[in-house]
Amino acid sequence: MHLESLRLSNFKNYPSAQLEFSREINCFLGKNGSGKTNLLDAIFYLSFTKSASQSQDQQCVLHDESFFSVRGNFELEEKSRTVICGLQLGKKKLVKLDDKPYKRASEHVGKFPVVLIAPNDTDVIRGTSEDRRKFFDAIISQVDGHYLQNLIQYNHALKQRNSLLKQFAERDFFDADQLQPFTEKLIELGSEIFKVREQFLKAFQKLVNGHYANLSEESEAIDLQYESHFFENIRELFAESLKKDLILKRTNIGIHKDDFPFLMNGKPIRKFGSQGQQKSYLIALKLANFDYLYDKKGIKPLLLLDDIFDKLDDFRITKLVEMVASETFGQIFVTDARPERTLSIFEEINQDVKLFSIDQGQVELLA
């Protein structure tokens, strides 16, 4: 799979832009704040039908404009495919594949897999359980459409149950018969999600371990665990939590409370790991993400590297470049604020490299 070209209209800080890409390595070079990351986000949008950095689609519209569109032309399995994502303010988001609109944007997720490595990825290591759930859900959803639909339905049922708990509190009454259908829905969907997550972690753990051993100069033992209420009697837990749910006006039991602790020598890496160890673990997670998608889909995902050379030391950069040189990856997109560093990193690699200069929403091809 390759992204052959990208066309933007009113997307973030780009009034208009059109780029033709190398099938191997593409570098976006420019000062911080020039719009390099926004190009990666546009590519991410073509895969996930949403931004990696903005929670609301309307935040992607250029200031004082009323719409945005992102168009990507792909080569997939020797066929040309066109993806268009767009939003007119006040209307429903449009996602089309080869001029055919989807009924639901979620149906598109996974068709053009992407792995993004970005500065804020440290949230996966240092952040909350929600950050870790989002990370793993994004991986699984790209290979299992049924899982994604279950997740969407679960979150909808959770929202409805929480709304009912708030109504009980506001009106000072309680009706168990009204609440029970939503509880049953959470148990039913949660059980399905739990099974998939549990099976996924067994395969993913091995991939993480292998990449960490390659990236780290040390020999510490790492582990990836899974914590879930569904390891216990879930109906009993819901019953025991009812009083707490009513007091707090929210659901405290369920798959939305799952966590995936990252351990090193039996201790949480977010508390006891050095910066170098945390970086190695994070990159190992992302490379495992790449391997998992490639194995399940038979397609090498697009690899998006956002300012990664600023965040890694020379040892880890060397390891990553060795993988690039060995053609482990497919098509790669890189951002860097220091062009001379990018040139020195890739000059010895026998691959086609395209360089783009980015300056305040303007794109110029350098080489």
C-alpha positions in Angstrom: 0.0 0.0 0.0 1.2 3.5 -0.9 -0.2 7.0 -0.6 0.5 8.5 -4.0 -0.8 12.0 -3.5 -2.5 14.3 -1.0 -4.8 17.3 -1.7 -6.0 19.6 1.1 -8.6 22.4 1.1 -9.0 24.6 4.2 -7.5 21.9 6.4 -6.0 23.4 9.6 -3.4 26.0 8.4 -3.6 24.9 4.7 -5.9 27.0 2.4 -4.8 24.7 -0.4 -2.0 22.1 -0.9 -1.2 19.3 -3.3 1.7 16.8 -2.8 3.0 13.9 -4.8 4.8 11.3 -2.7 7.7 8.9 -2.9 6.8 5.3 -2.4 9.5 5.0 0.2 10.5 8.0 2.4 8.9 11.5 2.5 10.3 14.3 4.8 8.4 17.4 5.8 11.0 20.0 6.9 10.4 23.4 8.5 10.3 25.4 11.7 8.1 24.5 14.6 4.5 25.7 14.0 4.9 25.8 10.3 2.3 23.0 9.6 4.5 19.9 9.3 2.5 17.9 11.8 -0.8 19.0 10.1 0.3 17.1 7.0 0.8 13.9 9.0 -2.6 14.5 10.7 -4.2 14.8 7.2 -2.8 11.4 6.3 -4.0 10.0 9.7 -7.4 11.4 8.9 -7.6 9.4 5.7 -7.1 6.3 7.7 -9.1 6.9 10.9 -11.7 9.5 9.6 -10.7 11.7 12.5 -7.8 13.9 13.6 -5.0 12.5 15.9 -4.8 15.8 17.8 -8.3 17.4 17.6 -11.2 15.9 19.4 -13.8 17.7 17.3 -13.8 17.7 13.5 -14.8 21.4 13.2 -11.4 22.3 14.8 -9.8 21.1 11.6 -11.4 23.8 9.5 -9.2 26.7 8.6 -10.0 29.9 10.5 -12.8 31.9 8.9 -13.7 29.1 6.5 -16.8 27.0 6.4 -15.5 23.6 5.3 -12.4 21.4 4.9 -11.6 18.5 2.6 -8.8 15.9 2.5 -8.3 13.8 -0.5 -5.8 10.9 -0.8 -5.0 8.7 -3.8 -3.7 5.3 -2.8 -2.3 2.3 -4.5 -3.7 -0.8 -2.7 -3.1 -4.3 -4.0 -2.2 -2.9 -7.5 -5.5 -0.9 -7.7 -5.9 2.9 -7.5 -8.2 3.9 -4.6 -9.4 7.4 -3.7 -10.4 8.5 -0.2 -12.1 11.8 0.5 -12.9 13.1 4.0 -14.7 16.4 4.4 -16.8 18.5 6.7 -19.2 21.4 6.0 -19.8 23.3 9.3 -23.3 22.5 10.6 -23.6 19.3 8.5 -22.6 15.6 8.9 -19.0 14.6 8.1 -18.6 13.0 4.7 -16.3 10.0 4.0 -16.1 8.5 0.6 -14.1 5.6 -1.0 -13.9 5.8 -4.8 -16.8 8.3 -4.8 -19.1 6.0 -2.7 -20.1 7.6 0.6 -20.1 5.4 3.7 -23.3 5.3 5.9 -21.0 5.3 8.9 -17.5 6.6 9.0 -16.4 3.8 11.3 -16.9 1.3 8.3 -13.8 2.9 6.7 -11.4 2.3 9.7 -8.8 -0.4 8.9 -8.9 -0.2 5.1 -5.7 1.9 4.9 -3.8 1.2 8.1 -1.5 3.8 9.7 0.9 3.9 12.6 1.8 7.3 14.1 4.7 7.9 16.5 4.3 11.4 17.9 5.7 13.4 20.9 2.5 13.2 22.9 2.6 9.4 22.7 4.3 9.4 26.2 0.7 9.7 27.5 0.4 6.0 26.7 3.2 5.3 29.2 2.7 8.1 31.8 -1.0 8.9 31.4 -4.3 7.4 32.5 -5.9 4.1 31.9 -8.1 5.9 29.3 -5.0 6.7 27.2 -3.9 3.1 27.2 -7.4 1.9 26.3 -7.5 4.3 23.4 -4.1 3.1 22.2 -5.1 -0.6 22.1 -8.6 0.0 20.8 -7.2 1.9 17.9 -5.0 -1.1 17.0 -7.7 -3.7 17.4 -10.3 -1.6 15.5 -8.1 -1.5 12.4 -8.3 -5.3 12.1 -11.7 -6.1 13.7 -14.6 -4.1 12.5 -17.0 -6.1 14.7 -14.9 -5.1 17.8 -15.2 -1.4 16.8 -19.0 -1.6 16.4 -19.3 -3.3 19.8 -17.1 -0.6 21.3 -19.3 2.2 19.8 -22.5 0.4 21.0 -21.0 -0.1 24.5 -20.1 3.6 24.8 -23.6 4.5 23.7 -25.2 2.2 26.3 -22.8 3.6 28.9 -23.8 7.1 28.1 -27.5 6.2 28.4 -27.0 4.4 31.8 -25.1 7.4 33.2 -27.8 9.7 32.0 -30.4 7.6 33.8 -28.3 7.6 37.0 -28.2 11.4 36.9 -32.0 11.6 36.4 -32.5 9.4 39.4 -30.4 11.8 41.5 -32.1 14.9 40.2 -35.7 13.6 40.7 -34.8 11.8 43.9 -36.2 8.4 42.9 -34.9 5.0 41.7 -36.4 2.4 39.3 -34.4 -0.8 39.0 -36.5 -2.0 36.0 -35.5 1.1 34.0 -31.8 0.6 34.8 -31.5 -3.1 34.2 -31.7 -3.2 30.4 -28.7 -0.8 30.2 -26.8 -2.9 32.7 -27.5 -6.1 30.7 -26.3 -4.3 27.5 -23.0 -3.3 29.2 -22.5 -6.9 30.4 -23.3 -8.4 27.0 -21.1 -6.1 24.9 -18.4 -5.8 27.6 -18.0 -9.6 27.6 -17.3 -9.6 23.9 -14.9 -6.7 24.1 -13.1 -8.4 27.0 -12.5 -11.6 25.1 -11.0 -9.8 22.1 -8.7 -7.7 24.3 -7.5 -10.7 26.2 -6.7 -12.7 23.1 -5.0 -9.6 21.5 -2.7 -9.0 24.5 -1.4 -12.6 24.3 -0.1 -12.0 20.8 0.9 -8.4 21.2 3.0 -9.0 24.3 5.5 -11.2 22.4 5.9 -8.5 19.7 6.6 -5.8 22.3 9.2 -8.0 24.1 11.1 -8.6 20.9 11.3 -5.0 19.9 12.2 -3.8 23.4 15.1 -6.3 23.5 16.4 -4.8 20.2 16.0 -1.2 21.3 17.3 -1.3 24.8 20.9 -1.6 25.8 19.8 -3.2 29.1 18.4 -6.6 29.9 15.5 -5.7 32.2 12.4 -7.9 32.2 9.3 -6.2 30.8 5.6 -7.2 31.0 2.3 -6.0 29.7 -0.7 -6.9 31.9 -4.4 -6.7 31.6 -6.7 -5.6 34.4 -10.5 -6.0 34.0 -13.6 -6.4 36.1 -14.6 -9.2 33.6 -12.0 -11.5 35.2 -14.5 -11.6 38.1 -18.2 -12.3 38.5 -19.4 -9.2 36.6 -23.0 -9.4 37.6 -22.1 -9.5 41.3 -19.8 -6.5 40.8 -22.5 -4.5 39.1 -24.9 -5.3 42.0 -22.3 -4.4 44.7 -21.6 -1.1 42.9 -25.2 0.0 42.5 -25.2 2.2 45.6 -21.9 3.8 44.6 -23.2 4.4 41.1 -26.3 6.2 42.4 -24.2 8.4 44.7 -21.6 9.3 42.0 -24.2 9.4 39.2 -22.0 7.3 36.9 -21.2 3.7 36.1 -18.1 2.4 38.0 -18.0 -1.1 36.8 -17.3 -2.2 33.2 -15.0 -2.5 30.3 -14.5 1.3 30.3 -12.5 0.8 33.5 -10.0 -1.7 32.0 -6.3 -0.9 32.3 -3.1 -2.3 30.8 -0.2 -1.8 33.3 3.3 -1.6 31.7 5.8 -3.3 34.0 9.6 -3.5 34.2 11.1 -5.9 36.7 7.7 -6.2 38.2 7.2 -2.5 38.8 5.2 0.2 36.9 7.5 1.7 34.3 5.7 5.1 34.5 7.0 5.4 38.1 10.2 3.5 38.1 11.5 3.5 34.5 14.1 6.0 33.4 13.4 8.3 30.4 15.5 6.0 28.2 13.6 2.9 29.3 10.2 4.6 28.8 11.2 5.7 25.3 12.4 2.2 24.4 9.1 0.8 25.8 7.0 3.3 23.8 8.9 2.7 20.5 8.6 -1.1 21.1 4.8 -0.6 21.5 4.6 1.3 18.3 6.7 -1.1 16.3 4.6 -4.0 17.7 1.6 -2.1 16.5 3.1 -2.0 13.0 4.0 -5.7 13.1 0.5 -6.7 14.4 -1.3 -4.8 11.6 1.0 -6.1 8.9 0.5 -9.7 10.2 -3.3 -9.5 10.4 -4.0 -7.5 7.2 -1.1 -8.4 5.0 -0.5 -4.7 4.3 2.4 -2.7 5.6 0.9 0.3 7.4 2.0 3.8 6.5 4.5 4.9 9.2 4.2 8.5 10.4 7.2 9.8 12.4 6.5 13.2 14.0 9.6 15.0 15.4 10.8 11.6 16.5 14.5 12.5 16.1 14.2 15.2 18.7 12.9 12.7 21.3 15.3 9.8 20.7 19.0 9.4 21.6 21.6 8.4 19.0 21.4 4.7 19.9 17.7 4.4 19.3 17.8 6.5 16.2 20.5 4.2 14.8 18.3 1.1 15.6 15.3 2.7 13.9 17.3 3.7 10.8 18.7 0.2 10.6 15.1 -1.1 10.3 14.3 1.5 7.6 17.5 0.5 5.7 16.5 -3.2 5.9 13.1 -2.3 4.3 11.2 -3.5 7.4 8.7 -0.7 6.8 6.7 0.4 3.8 6.1 4.0 3.0 7.4 6.5 5.6 6.5 10.1 6.4 8.8 12.1 8.7 8.7 15.6 10.1 11.8 17.5 11.3 12.7 21.0 12.3 16.3 20.5 11.4 16.8 19.6 7.7 20.5 19.0 8.0 19.8 16.2 10.6 17.3 14.5 8.3 19.7 14.6 5.4 22.5 13.1 7.4 20.3 10.3 8.7 18.9 9.2 5.3 21.9 10.0 3.0 23.4 6.5 3.5 20.2 4.6 3.0 19.7 3.3 -0.5 16.0 4.4 -0.8 14.1 7.1 -2.7 13.7 10.1 -0.4 11.5 13.1 -1.2 12.0 16.4 0.8 9.3 19.0 1.2 9.9 22.5 2.7 7.0 23.6 4.9 6.4 27.3 5.7 3.1 28.6 7.2 0.9 26.4 5.2 2.9 26.6 2.0 4.6 23.5 0.6 7.7 23.5 -1.7 9.4 20.4 -3.1 13.1 20.4 -2.4 14.3 17.1 -3.8 
